[in-house]
């Protein structure tokens, strides 16, 4: 969850599209080289962030940031 949240922070916007996060796919593959299914994992982590009230799914691959936890 933390890696995808870091990518969202780097966008520096109030809303974003799934494709915006897919743009970080190569970096996430480097961090998690054992995971051959990075895109499904990205979608899963976006769901976790949604369930924690950090982002909201607006529809058709669009998301809105509700709460941005501070970086540690």
C-alpha positions in Angstrom: 0.0 0.0 0.0 2.8 2.4 0.9 4.5 2.2 -2.6 1.2 3.0 -4.4 0.5 5.8 -1.9 4.0 7.2 -2.6 3.2 7.3 -6.3 -0.1 9.1 -5.7 1.7 11.7 -3.6 4.2 12.3 -6.4 1.3 13.2 -8.7 0.6 16.3 -6.5 -3.0 16.5 -7.6 -6.4 16.1 -6.0 -7.6 13.5 -8.4 -5.9 11.0 -10.7 -6.7 8.2 -13.2 -5.7 4.6 -13.0 -3.5 5.2 -16.0 -1.5 7.8 -14.0 -0.6 5.1 -11.5 0.2 2.6 -14.3 2.9 5.1 -15.4 4.8 4.0 -12.2 4.6 0.4 -13.2 8.3 0.0 -14.1 9.4 1.5 -10.8 7.1 -0.7 -8.9 8.4 -3.8 -10.8 11.9 -2.9 -9.6 10.8 -2.6 -6.0 8.8 -5.9 -6.2 10.7 -7.9 -8.8 9.2 -11.2 -7.6 5.7 -10.0 -8.4 4.8 -10.7 -12.1 1.3 -9.2 -11.7 2.0 -5.5 -10.9 -1.0 -4.0 -12.5 -3.5 -6.2 -10.6 -1.6 -5.4 -7.5 -1.8 -1.7 -8.2 -5.6 -2.1 -8.5 -5.8 -4.1 -5.3 -3.8 -1.5 -3.4 -6.1 1.3 -4.7 -9.0 -0.7 -3.3 -7.2 -0.9 0.0 -6.6 2.8 0.0 -10.3 3.3 -0.8 -11.4 1.0 2.0 -9.2 3.1 4.4 -10.9 6.3 3.3 -7.7 7.7 1.7 -9.1 7.8 -1.8 -12.5 7.6 -3.4 -13.3 5.7 -6.6 -15.2 8.2 -8.8 -15.8 5.8 -11.7 -14.2 4.6 -15.0 -10.7 4.5 -13.6 -10.9 7.9 -11.9 -10.1 8.5 -8.3 -10.2 11.5 -5.9 -7.9 11.9 -2.9 -9.8 12.3 0.4 -7.0 12.2 2.9 -3.3 12.3 2.4 -1.5 10.8 5.3 1.8 12.5 6.1 5.0 10.9 5.0 7.1 9.4 7.8 
